[in-house]
Amino acid sequence: MPKYFSLTLISVAAIALVATVYYQSTSPSLKVLHGQIMGTTYNIKYVTNRAAPSEKEVDQQVHRALQDVDDRMSTYKPDSELMQFNRSPLNKPFSASADLVKLIAESQIISRMSDGAYDVTIGPLVNLWGFGAGNQATVASLDLEQDNPTFIQWLSESESKNGASIVPSKDNVQEAMKTVGFDRVAVDQKQLTLTRIKPVFIDLSSIAKGYSVDQAAHALEDLGITNYLVEVGGEIRIRGRKADDQNWRIAIKQPEWVTSQVASIIEADNKGIATSGDYLNFYEQEDVDYSHLIDARTGYPEKHQLASVAVIDDDTAKADAYATMLMILGEEKGLMLAEKKGLAAYFIYHTDQGFQSVASSAFNPYLVK
């Protein structure tokens, strides 16, 4: 074989190798991150077609964003910013972060939208029914001279015993209701202050997890990543496309732990998706199920046929809160409000024939036919 021909073959092979390496370094690839935060897990998928940032850098930035939300808004951490506010003196402005002020302001808008059914000052009731961070935290936030000492003693002693929650009496529910009311907190978004006008204990579990999803997504975007799926404890945000250039698809499952049956499939871009359900957190006593979803107007867990609600919104935090609100309102009032306010909501409810579902008008465009 002529020498020049051998050189030509080598050159062609070299060019092919360089082209292959270049294609592999620039073609989209899927990366996956897993971790634990806020007492739950997070799972993130993102698409990148460049060497930087490294997976380690992405993981660190995302975890830092999630940890920041947990550190500031958890009711399980006595020194969190939220718990400091819950212990703050009455009628004295508390300087808060812009994030905390924003979330509480948004929660009050949603409270008014629901006529008070949804309320983040429901903390004492959440703990009273055995679903909160612990009654000691609530007791520490109450004003002993303004509240019923008998009720406070009961609340302090009514932690779960041997894993069984204690169903409160009507009188204790009524006493707890005296410490609930979203209008008992004054919000100043210009001065970034929050003021407890009366004793209240705020629990942001119905909106903070969704907010953490948004913050993780922002962390990805700050690194130049615009194709991703972020999931924290079941709440999701999606943007862009997968590595194969297909749309992200999200399955809405039937509301049971033991089933993998899919109720519907949705496609969305740059949206938050949150789900709330009566099967997610409850306990049973004497053949009665007690849900963690408590109506702040009555002080009692919701009782209706609605099994779960999925909501799509520009903000995962709002989707999270809307889903909780609609679950509390129930299938009829919830659907009416969703249609009135243009909320994209998907309702699954119990019937004698099994689960049935209905989507609001704003949700229909996201359904994969």
LUMTI-328380 format. One record per residue: residue in one letter; x, y, z of N, C-alpha, C in turn. Coordinates in steps of 0.05 Angstrom, whole numbers, plus 5000, padded with zeros to 4 digits. Layout:
REM LUMTI-328380
AXYZXYZXYZ;...
REM end
This chain:
REM LUMTI-328380
M501749765000500050005000501850255000;P501250444983502950694982502850835009;K505150965015505351105040503251325042;Y502851475020500951705022498151605027;F497451365017494751255021494351185051;S496451075063496251005092495851265108;L497351475101497051725115494251835112;T493151805088490451905083488351755101;L488751495103486951335121487151425150;I489651465158490051555186488751825190;S489052005171487852275173484852265174;V483652095158480752065158479851955185;A481251755195480551635221480751845243;A482852005242483252215262480952415262;I480252495237478052695234475452575245;A474952315239472552185248472452175279;L474852115291474952095320474452375333;V475652575322475252855332472352925330;A471152855306468252925302466552785322;T467152525328465652375347465852495375;V468252555383468752685410467252945412;Y467353105390466053365390463053335392;Y461953145377459053095378458153005406;Q459752825418459052735444459152955465;S460953145461461253355481459253575477;T458053595453456053805448453253705446;S452853445442450153335441448853335468;P446253375469444853375495445053115510;S445453135536445552895553443952945578;L442752735589441152755613442752705638;K442552885657443852845683441652815704;V442252665725440352605746441552655773;L440052795791440952845818438852745838;H439752645860437852555881438852655908;G437052685926437852775953435552775972;Q436052865997433952886017433953166028;I431553266033431253536045428453566056;M428053726076425353786087423853536095;G425253326104423953076112422952916089;T423752986065422852836041425252816022;T424652735997426752705977426452905954;Y428652945940428453105916429852945893;N428752985869429752855845429853055823;I432153085810432453285790433653165765;K432353225742433453145716433953395700;Y436253415688436753645672438453565647;V438253725627439653675602441853885597;T444153785590446353965585447853875560;N448954055545450453985521453254115521;R454154165546456854275548458154165573;A460754185574462254055596461754185623;A461454455623460954595648458054685649;P456854705673458054645699458154355705;S459854285724460154005731457753915747;E457353655747455053545762455353615792;K457753615802458153685830457353965836;E458054145818457254435821454254465821;V452954325802450054345800448754235826;D449754005835448653885859448954065883;Q451254195885451754375908449954615907;Q449554735883447954975881444954905886;V444054685876441254605880440754545910;H442554385922442254315950442354565967;R444054755960444254995976441655155975;A440455165952437955315949435655175965;L435554915964433554765979434054796009;Q436554776018437254796046436555066057;D436855276041436255546049433355576056;V431555466039428755476044428055326070;D429155086073428654926097429555066122;D431955186121433055326144431355566153;R430155696134428655936141425655896145;M424555686134421555666134420555416147;S422255266160421455016173420255066201;T418154916208417054926235418354706252;Y420054546240421454336254424154426265;K424954666258427554776267426955026284;P427454996310426755216329427955486322;D430355486309431655736303431255836274;S429355706260428755806233427656086234;E427856226212426756496211423756496218;L422256306207419456286212418856246241;M420356066254419856016283420556246300;Q422556396292423256646306420956836305;F419756856281417357036278415056926295;N414656666295412456556311412756616341;R415256666350415756736378416057036382;S415757196361416257486364414057616381;P414757836394412757976411410458086395;L408058086407405758196393406058496388;N404958576365404858856356407658986353;K409758826350412358926345413358826318;P413859006298414658916272417158736273;F417058526258419258336257420558356229;S423158426228424558456203424958186191;A423858136167423957876154425257886127;S426057656117427157646090424957696070;A425757796046423757856025422157606018;D423457366018422157116011419957056031;L420457076057418457006077416157196075;V416757456072414557656070412857596045;K414157536023412657475998410857236001;L411857016013410256776016407856826034;I408256966056405957016074403957206061;A404957406046403057586031401457426011;E402757245996401357085977399356895990;S400156786013398256606027395756756036;Q396057006043393657166052391857216028;I392957256004391257295980389657045975;I390956805978389556555974387556505996;S388156596020386156566042383656716036;R383956966026381657126019380056995996;M381556885977380256755954378556525963;S379356385985377856145994375956216017;D375556476022373856566044374756456071;G377356416074378556336099378856046103;A378155876084378455586087381355516088;Y382955646070385855606070387155826087;D388855746105390055946124392655836136;V394855976132397455876142397755916172;T395856066184396056086214394655856227;I394155646212392755416222394555226239;G397055316244398955156259397855026284;P396555176302395555046326393554826321;L391954856300390054636293391454396281;V393454456264395054236252396354066275;N397454206294398754056317396653926334;L394354066338392253956355391253686344;W391053666318390053416306392353216301;G394753286309396953086309398553076283;F398453296267399853296241402153496240;G402753636261404753846260407453756270;A409153966273411953916282412053846312;G409853876326409853826355408554046369;N406953976389405454176403407154366420;Q409554266428411254436444412054686429;A412454666403413154896387410855096387;T408354996384406055176384405755306411;V405955156432405655266459407655486464;A410055456454412155656459411455916445;S409755906424409156156409406656296420;L405256166439402756286448403256466472;D401556666475401756856497400156736521;L401556646542400356506564398256676578;E398556936578396657106592394157166576;Q394357136549392057196533390556946524;D391756716528390456466520389656296544;N387756116539386655946560388855756571;P389655786596391755616607391055316607;T388455256611387554976610388054856583;F387355006562387754916535390754876529;I392355066537395255056532396454806546;Q395554746570396554516584395754256569;W393254246560392354016544394053986519;L394454206505395954196480398754106485;S399954196507402654126514402953826520;E400853706531400953436539399853236519;S398753346496397353176477399053086454;E401653066457403352956436402452666432;S403152556409402452276402403552086423;K401951906431402751706451402751426438;N405051306438405351036426404551036396;G405051266383404451286354401551356348;A399851376368397051436363396351726370;S395351876351394552146356391952156372;I391652376387389352406404387352586389;V384852486386382852656373381852856393;P382053116386381453326406378453346410;S377753456433374953506440373953756425;K371353796424370154036412371154286425;D371354276452372154516467375054586460;N376854386457379554446450379854556422;V378254456404378254566377377354856377;Q375354916392374455196395376555376407;E378055276427380155426438382355476418;A383055276403385155306383384355506361;M381755506355380755696335381255986343;K381456036369381856306378384656406371;T386456226363389156306356389656276326;V387556256310387656226281386456466267;G387656566246386556786231388756926215;F388556906188390657026172390857326174;D388557456182388557746185389757836211;R390857646227392257716252395157776247;V396057756222398857816215398858056196;A400258266203400458496186403058466169;V402758496143404958466124405658736111;D408158816113409059056100411258976080;Q410458966055412358876034414359086027;K413859336033415859546028417959556049;Q417159536074419059546096420159266103;L418959056090419758776095419558706125;T417158756135416558686163413958526165;L413858356186411458206192410858266222;T408258296228407458356255405258176264;R405658046286403557886298401658076314;I399358116304397458296318396158146342;K395757886338394757716360396457456359;P396257296381397857046381397056866357;V398956806340398656616318401156446315;F400756226302403056046296402755976266;I404656066250404456026221405855766214;D404555616197405655366186405555396155;L407855406142408055446114408355186098;S407654966110408054706096406454676071;S404354836068402654816045403554986021;I405755136025406655306004409755306002;A411155246024414055266024415455046007;K414254806006415454595990415354665961;G413054775952412954865924414855095919;Y415255265939417155485936419955375933;S420555165948423255045946423854945918;V421754835905422054745878422754975859;D421355195863421955435847424855535851;Q425755525876428455615882430555425870;A430055165871431854975858432055025828;A429755085816429655145787431255395781;H430955595798432455845794435455785796;A436255605814439055545817440155415791;L438555245779439255125753439555335731;E437655515731437655725710440055915713;D440755965738443156135743445656005732;L445655745729447955595718447655555688;G445555675676445255655647443655415638;I442455265657440955025651437955095648;T436855055624434155145618432354915610;N433354665610431754425605431954245629;Y429754225644429954085670427253995680;L427353805698425053725714425953715743;V424753875760425353885788423053775804;E423553585822421353465838422353455867;V420753575885421253565914418753475928;G418953235940416653135954414053115939;G414253075912411853055896411053305881;E412153535889411653785875413753815853;I412853915829414553905806414654175791;R416954225779417154445759418654335735;I417554405711418854315686419254545668;R421454525652421954735632423554605609;G423054695585424554605562423854325553;R425854185544425353915533427453715544;K426853455539428653245547430953225527;A432853045533435253025516434552925488;D432252785485431452695459429652895444;D429553135455428053365444425053315446;Q424153135463421353095468420453265492;N417853325493416853475516416953305541;W417353435564417053295589414053225593;R413652985602410952895607410652815636;I408452895649407952825677405452665679;A405652435694403352265698401952335724;I399352365723397752395746396652125754;K397552025777396751755785394151745800;Q392951515800390551485817391351525846;P389651645862390351725890390451485909;E392251305905392651085924395651015924;W396650955948399450885950400150625935;V398350435935398950165926398650135895;T397750345881397250315853399250475836;S399750375812401450535794399750615770;Q397050585772395250645751395250945746;V395451025721395551305713392751405706;A392051635718389451755712389551925687;S391652085684392052245660394952315657;I395652415633398352505628398252795618;I400052955628400053235620402753315608;E402753525592405053655581404953945587;A407154065596407254345602410054445599;D410454705597413154825595413355065613;N415455065629415955285647413655325667;K412755105678410455105697411054945722;G409655015743409754855767407354685769;I407654445780405454255782405454145811;A403254175825403054085853400553915857;T400753735875398553555881398053535911;S395453535918394653495946392553275946;G392753105967390852885968390152795996;D387852676000386952586026388352326034;Y389752196016391051946022393951986030;L394952236028397752296033398552306062;N396752396079397352426108394752416124;F394252196137391852166153392251946174;Y390451936193390451706211387451626216;E387151386226384451276230384051206259;Q381851286270381051206297378051136297;E377450906307374750806310373350826283;D374750726262373650716234373150986222;V374351196233374051466221376751556212;D376951656187379451766177379652066183;Y381952146193382452426199384652526181;S384052706163385952816144387553046155;H389953086144391653306153390653566140;L388653556122387553786109385353896126;I385854116140383954226160382854486149;D380154516151378754756143379054956166;A380355176160380855376181378255516190;R376155486175373555616183372155446204;T372655186205371255016224373154896245;G375654866238377554746256377754446254;Y376254336234376154036231377253956204;P378353706203379353606177377053596157;E377853636131375853636109374353366108;K371853386100370253136097368553166071;H369453046050367953046025369052816008;Q368252815983368952585965371452635949;L372652865952375052935936377452775946;A378852635928381152465935383752615930;S383952755908386452905903385953125883;V387653325883387553545864390353605854;A390653635828393153715816392753995804;V394654165808394454445798396954515783;I396654665761398854765744398755065746;D401055185751401255475753404055565746;D404355825740406955935734408955895757;D407855915782409555875806408755615820;T410755455826410155205840409155265868;A410055475880409055555907406055595907;K405155755887402255805885400755545878;A401855385860400555135854400254955878;D402254955895402254805920399954905938;A399755165942397755275959394955245947;Y394755285921392155245908391054965911;A392854765908392054485910390954425938;T392354535958391354495986388654635989;M388454875980385955025982383654885969;L384054785945381854645931381154385944;M383154245955382553995970380754055994;I381254276008379654346031376854416023;L376554556001373954645992372154415981;G373454215970371953985960371354005930;E370253785919369953765890368053965878;E365954035891363954225880364854515882;K365354605907366154875911368954925899;G370654725901373354755890373354795860;L371754635846371554665817370254935809;M368255015824366955275818369055505821;L370655485842372655695847374855695825;A375655445818377655425797376755545771;E374255495764373155605739372955915741;K372056005764371756295769374356445767;K376556325778379156455780381056375757;G380156195740381756105717384155935726;L383755775748385855605757385855345741;A388255245734388554995720388654775740;A386354635745386154435766384854185756;Y385853955766384853695758383953545783;F381353485785380153365809379653065805;I380452905825379752625825378152575851;Y375852455848374152425872372952135873;H372252065897371151805903368151785894;T367451565882364651505876364151205882;D361651125881360950845886362050665864;Q362650785841363750635818366750655816;G368050775836370950805836371651095832;F374151145824375051425821373951545795;Q373051795797372251955774373952205773;S374252325750375952575749374552785732;V375253035737374253255721376453475721;A376853605698378853805696377554075692;S378654285703377654555698378354635669;S376954835660377454925632380355005627;A381655125647384455215644386354975644;F385454745654387254515656387254355630;N384954355616384654185593386854205572;P387854445566389954465545392554305552;Y392954245577395454095585395153795583;L392653695580392253405579393153295552;V394553065554395352925529393052745521;K392052795498389652645489390452355480;
REM end
